[in-house]
């Protein structure tokens, strides 16, 4: 374990988020960091066009999801 220094306002905002979701402060931080990483990866992927192979894979995956939902 370690301590991080944040303002009281940041601590209180984090605590409020955690309480609403029934999480500890650490679990809330982990969840927020994970969401940030996913957004960053998505932004990187969106900034470059897909290759034809990548597009075919994406199309096939979308078709599989559509088939599974029927």
Residue pairs with C-beta under 8 A, 6 or more apart in sequence:
6 14
14 25
14 28
14 29
15 25
17 23
17 28
17 32
18 24
18 25
18 27
18 28
21 28
21 31
23 31
50 58
